[in-house]
Amino acid sequence: MKKLLLLTFSLFSLSLFAQKTTEIVKSEKLNGSRQITISLPPNYEKESERKFPLMIVLDGEYLFDAFAGALSYANYWDDLPPVIIVAINQNANGERFADSQFDKESGLPEEGGSRFYEFIGSELIPSLEKKYRIAPFRIIAGHDTTAGFLNFYLYKDQPIFNAYISLSPEFAPEMETRIADRLAVAKQPLFYYQATADGDLKRMQKKIQELDQNIKNKLNPNVNYRFDEFKNATHYSLVLQAVPNALYQIFTAYQPISSSEFQDKIAKLPSGYVDYLANKYTIIEKSLGIKMPIRVNDFKAIEAAILKNKAYAEFEKLADLAKKSYPKAMLADYELGMMYEHTGDFKKAFKSYQNAYTKNEIGDLTKDMMLEKADEMKTK
């Protein structure tokens, strides 16, 4: 019996962690190899057509768990999207310092820093994109030395990363000015997050705060910027506070409709509730590279707004959206039934609910519910 339980547990553990692997990557740029840790979303195999954002995590040997844990928790509530995490381990033989090397005069990558810069951009990312289904949205994250290094990718006119998470960065010369200048002229949407703490290393704090002020003096509508300065935190403990803040900043658009969004934005609209929903998912696709069906709960939120404001004609547009997202489900026919029911056309409402009964159940919509709705229309 004990052997059976052990086998069962082992199989469970294997299925739970099978998406996380460690690989050795050979690199011509580095004239050597690197260990990387790859974490694929739990639904990677099941959703065979879906592409996922890519996150490159520097200092992977200790930052990987911080990001993977925050994403796993938020994925459970569908607050943050599933992401492919690739962490580069840099702790062996002082690699993180060699990888971040820069010229003290020019403030630009040199020697090991130049090689590592090219390794990520011209070797690692292209090979990952050939092997995995990666959406056109890339994030890079690092801590102190590597947080400073990741900013070099902003010096390009067309940066290869869309989002930057800089945790207590140690800057190269002039970086606190150059980053702000680059963000000020950015023509593509960018997300930039940086954090420090009152217990952080003092030699870093001054330049971090200078960069914050420089960015705020040159605000660019294409840049989504956030700066956190944590109280009662250290150079190391700030990471656990900053990681979820950074992720929620970057993926705010992804989140399902909340009660506050419903009350403050949607319910107050005079019309255009369905357009609001369609635009929300267009923004998710365009800004984050994530193409996904509209959540059923978001359909229900718009349904509530339509009912609240008696905008019953919008049910037809909502049904069209439902048919595109869930063509085999009963949702579209149900929405049409709601339109006919609330406009007094009970005969058509009966027919719509009857049609819904023949389709697949979805969310809280069941065949029994459709039968009850159809029977109800008979008595009106």
C-alpha positions in Angstrom: 0.0 0.0 0.0 2.8 2.4 0.9 4.5 1.6 -2.5 1.2 2.4 -4.3 0.8 5.7 -2.4 4.4 6.6 -3.2 3.9 5.8 -6.9 0.7 7.8 -7.0 2.4 10.8 -5.3 5.4 10.5 -7.7 3.1 10.5 -10.7 1.2 13.5 -9.3 4.4 15.4 -8.7 5.7 14.6 -12.2 2.5 15.9 -13.8 2.6 19.0 -11.6 6.2 19.9 -12.4 6.7 18.4 -15.8 6.5 21.8 -17.4 9.6 23.0 -15.6 12.9 21.9 -17.2 16.6 22.8 -16.8 18.8 22.8 -19.9 22.3 23.6 -20.9 22.5 26.0 -23.9 25.6 26.2 -26.0 26.5 29.7 -27.2 28.9 30.8 -29.9 28.7 34.4 -28.6 29.7 33.3 -25.1 32.2 30.7 -26.4 30.7 28.3 -23.9 27.4 27.2 -22.4 24.8 28.4 -19.9 22.2 26.7 -17.7 18.7 28.0 -18.2 15.4 27.0 -16.4 12.3 26.9 -18.6 8.8 27.0 -17.1 5.9 26.4 -19.5 2.3 27.2 -18.6 0.3 24.2 -17.2 -2.1 24.5 -20.2 0.7 24.7 -22.8 0.0 21.3 -24.3 -3.7 21.5 -24.0 -4.1 24.9 -25.7 -2.1 23.9 -28.8 -3.0 26.9 -30.8 -2.3 29.6 -28.2 0.9 31.7 -28.0 2.3 32.9 -24.7 4.3 36.0 -23.6 8.0 35.4 -22.9 9.7 36.5 -19.7 13.5 36.4 -19.6 14.6 36.4 -15.9 18.3 37.2 -15.1 19.8 36.0 -11.9 17.6 33.0 -12.5 19.0 30.9 -9.7 17.1 33.1 -7.1 14.7 35.2 -9.1 13.0 32.4 -10.9 10.9 31.2 -7.9 9.8 34.8 -7.1 8.3 35.3 -10.5 7.1 31.7 -11.0 5.3 31.8 -7.7 3.6 35.1 -8.3 2.5 34.1 -11.7 1.2 30.7 -10.6 -0.9 32.3 -7.9 -2.3 35.0 -10.1 -2.9 32.4 -12.9 -5.2 30.5 -10.6 -7.5 33.5 -10.3 -7.0 34.4 -14.0 -5.6 37.8 -12.9 -2.4 37.4 -14.9 -1.9 35.4 -18.1 0.1 32.2 -18.4 3.7 33.1 -19.4 6.7 31.2 -20.6 9.5 31.9 -18.1 13.1 31.4 -19.1 15.5 32.1 -16.3 19.3 32.4 -17.0 21.4 31.1 -14.1 24.4 33.4 -13.5 25.8 32.5 -10.1 28.6 30.2 -11.3 32.1 31.7 -11.2 30.8 35.3 -10.8 29.0 35.2 -14.2 26.5 37.9 -13.3 29.3 40.5 -13.0 31.1 39.5 -16.2 27.7 39.4 -18.0 26.9 42.9 -17.0 30.4 44.4 -17.8 30.5 47.9 -19.2 33.0 50.5 -20.2 33.4 53.0 -17.4 34.0 55.9 -19.8 31.3 55.3 -22.5 28.8 53.5 -20.1 28.1 50.9 -22.8 28.5 47.1 -22.7 32.0 45.7 -23.3 33.7 42.3 -23.3 31.6 39.9 -21.2 28.7 42.4 -21.2 28.7 42.7 -25.0 28.8 39.0 -25.4 26.0 38.3 -23.0 23.9 41.1 -24.7 24.3 39.4 -28.0 23.7 35.9 -26.6 20.2 36.9 -25.3 19.2 38.9 -28.4 20.7 37.0 -31.3 20.9 33.4 -29.9 18.7 32.7 -27.0 15.4 34.4 -28.0 15.5 33.2 -31.7 16.1 29.6 -30.5 13.2 29.8 -28.0 10.9 31.2 -30.7 11.7 28.3 -32.9 11.0 25.8 -30.2 8.0 27.3 -28.4 4.8 29.1 -29.2 5.8 32.6 -28.1 3.5 35.7 -28.5 5.0 39.0 -29.7 5.4 40.3 -26.2 8.7 40.0 -24.3 9.6 40.9 -20.7 13.0 41.1 -19.1 13.7 41.2 -15.3 16.8 41.5 -13.1 18.1 42.6 -9.7 20.8 45.2 -8.9 23.7 44.4 -11.3 21.6 42.6 -13.8 18.7 45.2 -13.4 21.1 47.8 -14.6 22.3 45.6 -17.5 18.8 45.0 -18.9 18.5 48.7 -19.6 21.0 48.4 -22.4 18.2 46.9 -24.5 16.4 50.3 -24.3 19.3 52.0 -26.1 18.2 50.5 -29.4 15.7 52.5 -31.5 13.5 49.3 -31.7 14.0 47.5 -28.4 13.5 43.7 -28.5 11.7 43.8 -25.1 8.3 45.3 -24.5 8.5 45.4 -20.7 11.4 46.0 -18.2 11.4 45.1 -14.6 14.4 46.7 -12.9 14.7 45.8 -9.2 17.1 48.0 -7.2 19.3 48.6 -10.3 23.0 49.5 -10.3 23.4 51.8 -13.2 26.2 52.2 -15.7 27.5 55.8 -16.2 24.8 58.3 -17.5 22.2 55.5 -17.4 19.8 57.6 -15.2 19.8 60.2 -18.0 19.9 57.9 -21.0 17.0 55.7 -20.0 14.8 58.7 -19.5 15.8 60.1 -22.9 15.1 56.8 -24.6 11.7 56.4 -23.0 10.8 59.9 -23.9 11.2 59.2 -27.7 9.8 55.6 -27.6 7.4 55.1 -30.5 6.2 51.7 -29.5 4.2 50.9 -26.3 6.7 50.1 -23.5 6.3 49.1 -19.8 8.9 50.2 -17.4 9.0 49.3 -13.7 11.7 50.1 -11.2 11.8 49.7 -7.4 13.9 50.6 -4.4 13.5 50.6 -0.6 14.4 52.7 2.3 16.8 50.0 3.4 18.3 49.6 -0.1 22.0 50.2 -0.8 22.6 53.9 -0.6 25.1 54.1 -3.5 22.2 52.9 -5.7 19.3 54.9 -4.3 20.4 58.4 -5.5 20.6 57.4 -9.2 17.4 55.4 -9.0 15.5 58.4 -7.7 17.2 60.6 -10.3 15.9 58.3 -13.0 12.5 58.4 -11.5 12.4 62.2 -11.7 13.9 62.3 -15.2 11.3 60.0 -16.5 8.5 62.0 -14.9 9.9 65.2 -16.4 9.6 63.7 -19.9 6.4 61.7 -19.8 5.6 59.8 -22.9 2.1 58.4 -23.5 3.6 55.3 -25.1 5.3 54.4 -21.9 3.5 52.8 -19.0 5.8 53.7 -16.0 5.7 52.8 -12.3 8.2 53.4 -9.5 7.9 51.8 -6.1 9.9 52.9 -3.0 9.1 50.4 -0.3 9.2 51.2 3.4 10.8 48.9 6.0 12.3 46.7 3.2 15.9 45.8 2.3 17.8 45.4 -0.9 16.7 41.8 -0.9 13.3 41.8 0.7 12.0 44.4 -1.7 12.0 41.8 -4.5 9.1 39.9 -3.0 7.0 43.1 -2.8 8.1 44.4 -6.2 7.5 41.3 -8.3 3.7 41.2 -8.1 3.4 45.0 -8.4 5.5 44.8 -11.6 3.5 42.0 -13.1 0.1 43.6 -12.3 1.3 46.8 -13.8 2.3 45.1 -17.1 -0.8 42.9 -17.3 -3.5 45.3 -16.0 -5.3 45.1 -19.3 -5.5 41.3 -19.1 -7.5 41.1 -15.9 -11.2 40.2 -16.0 -13.8 42.8 -15.4 -13.8 43.5 -11.7 -16.7 44.9 -9.6 -14.9 48.3 -9.5 -14.4 48.4 -13.3 -18.1 47.5 -13.7 -19.3 50.2 -11.3 -16.9 53.0 -12.2 -16.6 52.5 -16.0 -19.1 50.2 -17.6 -22.4 50.8 -15.7 -22.0 54.5 -16.1 -21.8 54.4 -19.9 -24.9 55.7 -21.7 -24.4 53.0 -24.4 -21.7 51.0 -26.1 -21.4 48.2 -23.5 -20.6 45.5 -26.1 -18.1 47.8 -27.8 -16.4 48.3 -24.4 -16.1 44.5 -24.1 -14.8 44.1 -27.7 -12.3 46.9 -27.2 -11.0 45.4 -24.0 -10.0 42.2 -25.8 -8.6 44.1 -28.7 -6.3 46.0 -26.3 -5.2 42.7 -24.7 -4.2 41.3 -28.2 -2.5 44.5 -29.5 -0.7 45.5 -26.3 0.2 42.1 -24.9 0.2 39.9 -27.9 -2.4 37.6 -26.3 -5.2 36.3 -28.4 -7.9 34.7 -26.3 -11.7 34.1 -26.2 -13.7 36.5 -24.2 -14.2 35.2 -20.6 -17.7 34.0 -19.9 -17.8 36.1 -16.7 -17.0 39.2 -18.8 -20.0 38.4 -21.0 -22.1 38.2 -17.8 -20.8 41.6 -16.7 -21.9 43.2 -19.9 -25.2 41.4 -19.8 -25.8 42.9 -16.3 -24.9 46.4 -17.7 -27.4 46.0 -20.5 -30.1 44.9 -18.1 -29.3 47.7 -15.6 -29.6 50.3 -18.4 -32.4 48.7 -20.3 -30.3 48.7 -23.5 -31.8 45.5 -24.7 -30.9 46.0 -28.4 -27.3 45.4 -27.5 -28.0 41.8 -26.7 -27.8 41.1 -30.4 -24.3 42.4 -30.7 -23.4 40.5 -27.6 -24.7 37.3 -29.2 -22.5 38.0 -32.2 -19.5 38.2 -30.0 -20.5 35.0 -28.1 -20.8 33.1 -31.4 -17.3 34.1 -32.4 -15.8 33.1 -29.0 -17.9 30.0 -28.3 -19.5 28.8 -31.6 -20.6 25.4 -30.2 -21.9 26.8 -26.9 -25.4 27.9 -25.9 -24.2 31.4 -25.0 -25.1 33.2 -28.2 -28.6 31.8 -28.4 -29.1 32.6 -24.7 -28.2 36.2 -25.3 -30.6 36.4 -28.2 -33.3 34.9 -26.0 -32.6 37.6 -23.4 -33.1 40.3 -26.1 -36.4 38.9 -27.3 -37.7 38.2 -23.8 -37.0 41.8 -22.6 -38.5 43.3 -25.7 -41.7 41.3 -25.4 -41.2 38.9 -28.4 -41.8 35.8 -26.3 -42.3 33.5 -29.4 -38.7 34.3 -30.6 -37.4 34.1 -27.1 -38.9 30.6 -26.8 -37.2 29.6 -30.0 -33.8 31.0 -29.0 -33.9 29.2 -25.6 -34.9 26.0 -27.4 -31.9 26.4 -29.8 -29.7 27.0 -26.8 -30.8 23.7 -25.3 -29.2 21.8 -28.2 -25.8 23.5 -27.7 -23.0 22.8 -25.2 -23.3 24.1 -21.7 -21.0 26.9 -20.6 -20.4 28.7 -17.4 -23.5 28.7 -15.3 -25.7 28.1 -18.4 -27.2 24.6 -18.4 -29.6 22.6 -20.5 -32.1 22.5 -17.5 -31.9 26.3 -17.3 -32.7 26.6 -21.0 -35.7 24.3 -20.7 -37.0 26.4 -17.8 -36.6 29.6 -19.8 -38.3 28.1 -22.8 -41.2 26.8 -20.6 -41.5 30.3 -19.0 -41.9 31.9 -22.5 -44.8 29.6 -23.2 -46.8 31.1 -20.4 -46.4 34.7 -21.5 
